Structure formats: C-alpha cells, structure tokens
Amino acid sequence: MKKILFIASLPPPFHGANIDNENLITHWNSSDYIIIPFDISDKNKKPETIGRINLRNIIVSCKNIIKLVIHFASGKYYDIILLNIAQNTVGILRDSSFIIACKIFTKAKIVCRFPGGDFLQYFRNTPWIRPFIRQVLIQIDLLITEGKMINEQFSEIDKSIKVRSAHIGIPTSNSSDKISDKPNFLVLYMIGIHRKEKGFWDVLESMPYVLKKNPKVKFEFVGDISENFISAKAIKKFLLKHNIGNCITFHGVKYDDQKEELFKQSSVMILPSYSEGFPTSILEAMSFGLPIIASKVGVIPEVILNGENGYLIEPGDWKRLGDLIVKLSENKQLVREIGETNRSKFLSHYTADHFCKRIEKSLGNLEN
C-alpha cells in the first residue's frame, strides 16, 4: 500500500479548502493508498485574514515549514506528498516552500490540489512573481483542480503542467430523499463572508424587484458581515430606502444543526458570485433538494445544467436573478421537480465517498 503524506489545514476556520481536506481524511477508504495527515492548521485564524500578509500568518507558515523539514529529517518515507496550492501571494510562498522542502528531502511524487477558480487571473496580476510561480508549477508531478474549466488556466500558463480534475463531494447529511413543499418561500443566500464579488449587492438590488411581484418571498442571508468588505451603514440605508427590512434576515455564520435547519426551511439557494471554483454550498443545497440559481463562473456550469437542476445567470445580472426567483416562487411543482433532480444527482455523483474515489483515480495518473 502506497503512503500519502497529506499536508493539510483543517477547520476551523470553516472555508472550502479546509472542509475538503477534512472530508478527504475522514472518508478516505482505499486498498491502494493510505493517507497520513500532516496538520498545518491555525485554529485561531480569522476567515477575513486568509491570504493576508500579517505577522501571525508569516510566523505560523515558518513554524510549519520547520516542522515539516524536521519530520522529513527523522527518516519518514512516503510515495506521494499531497497538498493544496493557494491563489494568493502569502499562500503561494508558503506552499512553494513546502514543495521545495519535499523536493530536497524526499523522492516522493508531489501532487497539489487547487481548490479555487481564478489562478490565471492571480498569475496575470502578479508579474513580479510570475516566473517563480511558473517554475514551481512545473516541478509538481500532478495538479488536481476542481473541474475541467479550471484545467485550461494552468495549461495556458505552461502546457507542460500535468493537470487533472476531480469534482469535490460532501457527506450525506440530509437523510430524507422525499422533497416536500415548504410553507413559505425562503431564498437562501449563504456565504462565509459577504462581499461585493460574491454578489451581495446584486441580491439586495433584486429584492425590491422580486417583492413588487411577489411580496410573500423572504430572504435569508447567512454569513459574516465585516466592515472590511461590506458597510453596515450602506446596508441599512438601502433597506430603509426600499422599505424591505422586514423581508430579510441576517443570520451571521451558521454551523452544523443550525445550518442544516436553514437548508431544510429554504425553497431555493442563490449564489450570484463573480468568481468561484466549486463552491461547497452548491453541493449542500443539492443534498437538501433545493433548486439553485448561480452565476455562470468556475466549475458551476459543470454541475448546474440550466433548466434541469437549476439556473445559470451572468455575474451582475440582478434582474435575471430576480425573474428566476419570482418564477420559482410561483411554481411549487417546478421547485419540487428540480429539487428531486438535485437530490438524486448529489447522491449519485457528489458525496464525500465519490470525492475520495475521484482523487484516488487522479493519483493513478502519476504512472501515465
């Protein structure tokens, strides 16, 4: 059995990459590969500081690099080193240090997973570090993305980069396969940290339009609101101007049972982001049998087929978002049918077990 050292950060904080790492470790079940976690978590890190250049992030990264070198120096042997690669400068420098250490101290194959959506944009926007990034990517034996659409970004950087895709998956949390009508039409908008590029203001802009056509619709905003990204004063001003404060609830960040309860109560989930990889919230909504309205970005079009298990919109098109919300709010049968399709699609393709098997299949490409 081949040994994989998995250099991984685990929750908290609860964001996509950390959750994926935890799912891989928890649900891994292979007769060919054994995963050995190497924990680089910073449990006290605040979500808004991820990718930021600050003293704490630098110190934690340096400690983990030293810890890894000591680990290798003790004579540990591995066939494969698996780690995530970030799309920000702090993360790239940290991950590159891990890769360099692995190259120096081991003969293991190096596999990186990219849990994001816009690496090429980051690469183009950082010309001063571009040659270094390209050189690091070339040294990787295999790069695993979350979808075929992301593969093209790395091929454009350098055609010699060996890249494969593996859709993520999540645990099966909703035990019921029966999709029932909800007494109220609740629109769920769930983000870790609300910000403009996640479509926050587009959702707000759509609300007066939606409520004019169907006053019974309610909006549930889940996620942290930080003054670093969204002004609470600006939100209050917008709600007062349009007199829609009684139709919206701000829940803050929710976990576990509270999060599940919101999914169960909701009728549709929306995600009008300007940039995404493969959002975990999409799969969570599918697992609870919700129709999904999301932007046509990242891997989302590989999962959401327009009109079949949800609807795709162009980023920034709040009017189209509003029209689709109204359409679903006025057709319970359509909501139920799309929900049943999503639940079935989730169970057959997007559980955590499916995710692990896709990663294992990708590792088989190391020999090809």
ZIGI-V443416 format. One record per run of one state. SS is the DSSP state (H for helix, E for strand, - for the rest). FROM is the first residue (numbers start at 1). LEN is the number of residues. If there is no record, write none. Layout:
# ZIGI-V443416
SS&FROM&LEN + SS&FROM&LEN
This chain:
# ZIGI-V443416
-&1&1 + E&2&7 + -&9&7 + H&16&12 + -&28&5 + E&33&7 + -&40&7 + H&47&3 + -&50&5 + H&55&19 + -&74&6 + E&80&5 + -&85&4 + H&89&17 + -&106&3 + E&109&5 + -&114&5 + H&119&7 + -&126&4 + H&130&10 + -&140&2 + E&142&4 + -&146&2 + H&148&10 + -&158&5 + E&163&3 + -&166&4 + E&170&1 + -&171&15 + E&186&8 + -&194&2 + H&196&3 + -&199&1 + H&200&14 + -&214&4 + E&218&7 + -&225&7 + H&232&11 + -&243&2 + H&245&3 + E&248&5 + -&253&3 + H&256&10 + -&266&2 + E&268&4 + -&272&8 + H&280&8 + -&288&3 + E&291&5 + -&296&4 + H&300&4 + -&304&2 + E&306&1 + -&307&3 + E&310&4 + -&314&4 + H&318&12 + -&330&2 + H&332&18 + -&350&1 + E&351&1 + H&352&16 + -&368&1
